[in-house]
């Protein structure tokens, strides 16, 4: 959607170049994923440094000399950062943090250790892998994913990463949920699950451009009661993408295309967009059905 918006808004840009940038941007999601793993590692390392620093106090307390090491020994962090792919390729993410502001880690750490959840975790006599998993997910969801200071760093590094953050947060939560003790993690090496996903992205991009003039004229024909000058460009683009999916991708259920683009409009367009998009799609798709324009294949689609 973002790449197509750039193409249709800035016509002087080369289609092939925008397509290449689109694939590059999608693949960069794995760097965001590694960034969050890096933050977990840096928090653990910072906690270890604090323990060693406290031991060197002039008058150390009993807790300083015999600290609770439950967090720095968290087995989930060890598993997530032990993967060879992460250890070999994570330097870029860590360097990004350091170059922007290492104080981010200190701020996060202070916020975490002052929380009741942290105290509960340390004082819990239970010491299980499942408890470690629950605590790491809590840290991610409560102190990292929504950290405004981190959001600023992310925005400066990659303008698309804030849009990718919800996907990565879901992926990482699921990854931790399915972790087994003493099993290595599977770091996301590609944002595409398989070659079909990549082909889908490219085909949707190209087919939307190819069909744009035809579908745009249909939108004009079916929006006689709307002021065309006041229709958001994003709405027109989303309708074009949805119609392209419905007509060109036989394995995609019609209702899925409807729901996906209406949902996207809630985030990227006006508050009335979902009503307009739903109405336009309903009228045009019914026309397509009457003219036998839609052909679906596969289980549940015939």
MOURKA-V268022 format. One record per pair of residues at least 4 apart in sequence whose ideal C-beta (glycine too) atoms are under 7 Angstrom apart, sorted by the first residue. I is the first residue (numbers start at 1). GAP is how many residues later the second one is. Records with the same first field share a line. If there is no record, write none. Layout:
I->GAP / GAP
This chain:
1->4 / 236 / 240 / 263
2->4 / 158
3->4 / 15 / 18 / 19 / 202
4->4 / 201 / 204 / 233 / 237
5->4 / 229 / 232
6->4 / 7 / 12
7->6 / 8 / 11 / 202
8->229
13->4 / 5
14->4
15->4 / 194
16->4
17->4
18->4
19->4 / 183 / 186
20->4
21->4
22->4 / 183
23->4
24->4
25->135
26->165 / 175
27->163 / 164
28->4 / 130
29->4 / 135 / 138 / 139 / 162
30->4 / 158 / 159 / 160 / 161
31->4 / 62
32->129 / 132 / 136
33->4 / 135 / 138 / 139 / 155
34->4 / 52 / 55 / 56 / 59
35->4 / 58
36->4 / 104 / 108 / 132 / 136
37->4 / 43 / 44 / 49 / 53
38->4 / 52 / 55 / 56 / 59
39->4 / 105
40->4 / 37 / 40 / 96
41->4 / 36 / 40
42->4 / 52 / 55 / 63
43->4 / 62 / 65 / 66
44->4 / 28 / 30 / 33
45->4
46->4 / 59 / 60 / 63
47->4 / 24 / 25 / 62
48->4 / 24
49->4
50->4
51->4 / 16 / 21
54->6 / 10 / 13
55->5 / 9 / 10
57->7
60->4 / 5
62->4
63->4
68->54
69->4
70->51 / 52
74->4 / 58 / 61 / 62
75->4 / 54 / 57 / 106
76->4 / 56 / 57 / 60 / 100 / 103
77->4 / 59
78->4
79->100 / 105 / 106
80->105
81->5 / 6
82->102
83->4 / 101 / 102 / 104
84->4
85->4 / 102 / 104
86->4 / 101
90->4
91->4
92->4
93->4
94->4
95->4
96->4 / 61
97->5 / 7
98->4
100->53
103->4
104->4 / 45 / 46 / 49
105->4
106->4
107->4 / 42
108->4 / 35 / 36 / 39
109->4
110->4
111->4 / 32
112->6 / 27 / 31
113->5
116->4
117->4 / 21
118->4
119->4
120->4
121->14
124->7
126->5
127->4
129->4 / 52
130->4
131->4
132->4
133->4 / 43 / 44 / 46
134->4
135->4
136->4 / 40
137->4 / 36 / 39
138->4
139->4 / 5
140->4 / 5 / 32 / 33
141->4
143->4
144->6
145->20 / 24
147->4
148->4
150->4
151->4 / 11
152->4
153->4
154->4 / 7 / 8
155->4 / 7
157->4
160->4
161->4
164->4
165->4
166->4
167->4
168->4
169->4
170->4
171->4 / 17
172->4
173->4
174->4
175->4 / 10
179->4 / 6
192->5 / 6
193->4
195->4
196->4
197->4
198->4
199->4
200->4
201->4
202->4
203->4
204->4 / 37 / 40 / 41
205->4
206->4
207->4 / 37 / 41
208->4 / 32 / 33 / 36
211->4 / 29 / 32 / 33
212->4 / 28
213->4
214->4
215->4 / 25 / 28
216->4 / 20 / 24
217->4
218->4 / 66
219->4 / 17 / 20 / 61
220->8
222->58 / 61 / 62
223->5 / 8 / 57
226->5
231->4 / 5
232->37 / 38 / 41
233->4
234->4 / 34 / 35
235->4 / 30 / 34 / 38 / 41 / 42
236->4
237->4
238->4 / 23 / 26 / 27 / 39
239->4 / 38 / 41 / 42
240->4
241->4 / 20
242->4 / 15 / 16 / 19 / 39
243->4 / 41
244->4
245->4 / 7 / 12
246->8 / 11 / 39 / 48
247->41 / 46 / 47
250->45 / 46 / 47
251->46 / 47
252->4 / 5
253->48
254->4 / 31 / 40
255->4
256->4
257->4
258->4 / 23
259->4
260->4
261->4 / 16
262->12 / 15 / 16
264->4
265->4 / 8 / 9 / 12
266->8
269->4
272->4
273->4
274->4
275->4
276->4
277->4
278->4
279->4
280->4
281->4
282->4
283->4
284->4
285->4
286->4
287->4
288->5 / 6
289->5
296->5 / 6
297->4
